[in-house]
Amino acid sequence: MQRDSGHIVTQHQRLFFVADAYRNRPPIRVVAEG
């Protein structure tokens, strides 16, 4: 179960990280880094 959860958590964490970056940092900075 941990292995399966790890895969799902990675995708969820990535989405959360992107959302946090957009809310915490301006979109211009995210685009420049992306």
C-alpha distance matrix in Angstrom:
0.0 3.8 5.4 5.2 6.0 8.4 10.1 10.7 11.8 14.2 15.9 16.2 17.5 19.9 21.3 21.7 23.4 25.8 26.6 27.3 29.5 31.4 32.0 32.7 34.6 37.2 36.2 38.9 37.2 33.8 35.7 37.6 34.5 32.6
3.8 0.0 3.8 5.5 4.9 5.9 8.7 9.9 9.9 12.0 14.4 14.7 15.3 17.8 19.6 19.8 21.1 23.7 24.8 25.1 27.1 29.4 30.0 30.4 32.2 34.9 34.2 36.7 34.7 31.5 33.6 35.2 32.0 30.4
5.4 3.8 0.0 3.8 5.4 5.1 6.6 9.0 9.8 10.9 13.2 14.5 15.2 17.0 19.1 19.9 20.9 23.2 24.7 25.4 26.9 29.1 30.2 30.6 32.1 34.6 33.5 35.8 33.9 30.5 32.3 33.8 30.6 28.8
5.2 5.5 3.8 0.0 3.8 5.4 5.4 6.6 8.7 10.2 11.5 12.7 14.3 16.0 17.5 18.6 20.1 22.0 23.3 24.4 26.1 27.9 29.1 29.9 31.4 33.7 32.4 34.9 33.3 29.8 31.4 33.3 30.3 28.2
6.0 4.9 5.4 3.8 0.0 3.8 5.4 5.1 5.8 8.4 10.1 10.2 11.6 14.0 15.3 15.8 17.5 19.8 20.7 21.5 23.6 25.4 26.2 27.0 28.8 31.2 30.3 33.0 31.3 27.9 29.8 31.8 28.8 26.9
8.4 5.9 5.1 5.4 3.8 0.0 3.8 5.5 5.0 6.1 8.9 9.8 10.1 12.2 14.3 14.9 15.8 18.2 19.8 20.3 21.9 24.1 25.2 25.6 27.1 29.6 28.7 31.1 29.1 25.8 27.7 29.4 26.2 24.5
10.1 8.7 6.6 5.4 5.4 3.8 0.0 3.8 5.5 5.3 6.8 9.0 10.1 11.1 13.1 14.6 15.6 17.3 19.0 20.2 21.5 23.3 24.9 25.6 26.7 28.9 27.5 29.8 28.2 24.6 26.1 28.0 24.9 22.8
10.7 9.9 9.0 6.6 5.1 5.5 3.8 0.0 3.8 5.4 5.4 6.3 8.5 10.0 11.0 12.4 14.2 15.8 16.9 18.3 20.1 21.6 22.8 23.9 25.4 27.4 26.0 28.7 27.4 23.8 25.4 27.7 24.9 22.7
11.8 9.9 9.8 8.7 5.8 5.0 5.5 3.8 0.0 3.8 5.5 5.0 5.8 8.3 9.8 10.2 11.7 14.0 15.1 15.8 17.8 19.7 20.6 21.3 23.0 25.4 24.5 27.2 25.5 22.2 24.3 26.3 23.4 21.7
14.2 12.0 10.9 10.2 8.4 6.1 5.3 5.4 3.8 0.0 3.8 5.5 5.1 6.1 8.7 9.9 10.3 12.3 14.3 15.1 16.2 18.4 19.9 20.4 21.5 23.8 22.7 25.0 23.2 19.8 21.6 23.4 20.4 18.6
15.9 14.4 13.2 11.5 10.1 8.9 6.8 5.4 5.5 3.8 0.0 3.8 5.5 5.2 6.4 8.7 9.9 10.9 12.5 14.3 15.5 16.9 18.6 19.8 20.7 22.5 21.0 23.5 22.2 18.6 20.1 22.3 19.7 17.4
16.2 14.7 14.5 12.7 10.2 9.8 9.0 6.3 5.0 5.5 3.8 0.0 3.8 5.4 5.2 6.2 8.6 10.0 10.6 12.2 14.2 15.5 16.5 17.9 19.4 21.5 20.3 23.3 22.0 18.6 20.5 23.0 20.5 18.6
17.5 15.3 15.2 14.3 11.6 10.1 10.1 8.5 5.8 5.1 5.5 3.8 0.0 3.8 5.4 5.0 6.0 8.6 9.8 10.2 12.0 14.1 15.1 15.7 17.2 19.7 19.0 21.7 20.0 16.8 19.2 21.2 18.4 17.1
19.9 17.8 17.0 16.0 14.0 12.2 11.1 10.0 8.3 6.1 5.2 5.4 3.8 0.0 3.8 5.4 5.0 6.2 8.6 9.8 10.5 12.4 14.2 15.0 15.7 17.8 16.6 19.0 17.4 13.9 15.9 18.0 15.3 13.5
21.3 19.6 19.1 17.5 15.3 14.3 13.1 11.0 9.8 8.7 6.4 5.2 5.4 3.8 0.0 3.8 5.4 5.2 6.2 8.6 9.9 10.7 12.4 14.0 15.0 16.6 15.2 18.2 17.2 13.7 15.6 18.3 16.2 14.2
21.7 19.8 19.9 18.6 15.8 14.9 14.6 12.4 10.2 9.9 8.7 6.2 5.0 5.4 3.8 0.0 3.8 5.5 5.1 6.0 8.5 9.8 10.5 11.7 13.5 15.8 15.2 18.4 17.1 14.0 16.7 19.1 17.0 15.8
23.4 21.1 20.9 20.1 17.5 15.8 15.6 14.2 11.7 10.3 9.9 8.6 6.0 5.0 5.4 3.8 0.0 3.8 5.5 5.1 6.1 8.6 9.9 10.1 11.3 13.8 13.5 16.2 14.3 11.4 14.3 16.2 13.7 13.0
25.8 23.7 23.2 22.0 19.8 18.2 17.3 15.8 14.0 12.3 10.9 10.0 8.6 6.2 5.2 5.5 3.8 0.0 3.8 5.4 5.1 6.2 8.6 9.8 10.1 11.7 10.5 13.3 12.1 8.8 11.2 13.7 11.8 10.5
26.6 24.8 24.7 23.3 20.7 19.8 19.0 16.9 15.1 14.3 12.5 10.6 9.8 8.6 6.2 5.1 5.5 3.8 0.0 3.8 5.5 5.1 6.2 8.4 9.7 11.3 10.6 14.0 13.4 10.6 13.1 15.9 14.6 13.6
27.3 25.1 25.4 24.4 21.5 20.3 20.2 18.3 15.8 15.1 14.3 12.2 10.2 9.8 8.6 6.0 5.1 5.4 3.8 0.0 3.8 5.4 5.1 5.7 7.9 10.5 11.1 14.2 12.9 10.7 14.0 16.1 14.5 14.5
29.5 27.1 26.9 26.1 23.6 21.9 21.5 20.1 17.8 16.2 15.5 14.2 12.0 10.5 9.9 8.5 6.1 5.1 5.5 3.8 0.0 3.8 5.5 5.1 5.3 7.9 8.3 10.9 9.2 7.1 10.6 12.4 10.9 11.2
31.4 29.4 29.1 27.9 25.4 24.1 23.3 21.6 19.7 18.4 16.9 15.5 14.1 12.4 10.7 9.8 8.6 6.2 5.1 5.4 3.8 0.0 3.8 5.7 5.4 6.1 5.8 9.3 8.9 7.0 9.7 12.3 11.8 11.7
32.0 30.0 30.2 29.1 26.2 25.2 24.9 22.8 20.6 19.9 18.6 16.5 15.1 14.2 12.4 10.5 9.9 8.6 6.2 5.1 5.5 3.8 0.0 3.8 5.7 7.2 8.4 11.8 11.4 10.3 13.3 15.5 15.1 15.4
32.7 30.4 30.6 29.9 27.0 25.6 25.6 23.9 21.3 20.4 19.8 17.9 15.7 15.0 14.0 11.7 10.1 9.8 8.4 5.7 5.1 5.7 3.8 0.0 3.8 6.9 9.3 11.9 10.5 10.1 13.6 15.0 14.2 15.4
34.6 32.2 32.1 31.4 28.8 27.1 26.7 25.4 23.0 21.5 20.7 19.4 17.2 15.7 15.0 13.5 11.3 10.1 9.7 7.9 5.3 5.4 5.7 3.8 0.0 3.8 6.5 8.3 6.8 7.2 10.5 11.5 11.2 12.8
37.2 34.9 34.6 33.7 31.2 29.6 28.9 27.4 25.4 23.8 22.5 21.5 19.7 17.8 16.6 15.8 13.8 11.7 11.3 10.5 7.9 6.1 7.2 6.9 3.8 0.0 3.8 5.4 5.6 6.8 9.0 10.3 11.2 12.5
36.2 34.2 33.5 32.4 30.3 28.7 27.5 26.0 24.5 22.7 21.0 20.3 19.0 16.6 15.2 15.2 13.5 10.5 10.6 11.1 8.3 5.8 8.4 9.3 6.5 3.8 0.0 3.8 5.4 5.0 6.1 8.5 9.9 10.2
38.9 36.7 35.8 34.9 33.0 31.1 29.8 28.7 27.2 25.0 23.5 23.3 21.7 19.0 18.2 18.4 16.2 13.3 14.0 14.2 10.9 9.3 11.8 11.9 8.3 5.4 3.8 0.0 3.8 5.5 5.2 6.2 8.6 9.7
37.2 34.7 33.9 33.3 31.3 29.1 28.2 27.4 25.5 23.2 22.2 22.0 20.0 17.4 17.2 17.1 14.3 12.1 13.4 12.9 9.2 8.9 11.4 10.5 6.8 5.6 5.4 3.8 0.0 3.8 5.5 5.1 6.2 8.4
33.8 31.5 30.5 29.8 27.9 25.8 24.6 23.8 22.2 19.8 18.6 18.6 16.8 13.9 13.7 14.0 11.4 8.8 10.6 10.7 7.1 7.0 10.3 10.1 7.2 6.8 5.0 5.5 3.8 0.0 3.8 5.5 5.2 5.8
35.7 33.6 32.3 31.4 29.8 27.7 26.1 25.4 24.3 21.6 20.1 20.5 19.2 15.9 15.6 16.7 14.3 11.2 13.1 14.0 10.6 9.7 13.3 13.6 10.5 9.0 6.1 5.2 5.5 3.8 0.0 3.8 5.4 4.9
37.6 35.2 33.8 33.3 31.8 29.4 28.0 27.7 26.3 23.4 22.3 23.0 21.2 18.0 18.3 19.1 16.2 13.7 15.9 16.1 12.4 12.3 15.5 15.0 11.5 10.3 8.5 6.2 5.1 5.5 3.8 0.0 3.8 5.5
34.5 32.0 30.6 30.3 28.8 26.2 24.9 24.9 23.4 20.4 19.7 20.5 18.4 15.3 16.2 17.0 13.7 11.8 14.6 14.5 10.9 11.8 15.1 14.2 11.2 11.2 9.9 8.6 6.2 5.2 5.4 3.8 0.0 3.8
32.6 30.4 28.8 28.2 26.9 24.5 22.8 22.7 21.7 18.6 17.4 18.6 17.1 13.5 14.2 15.8 13.0 10.5 13.6 14.5 11.2 11.7 15.4 15.4 12.8 12.5 10.2 9.7 8.4 5.8 4.9 5.5 3.8 0.0
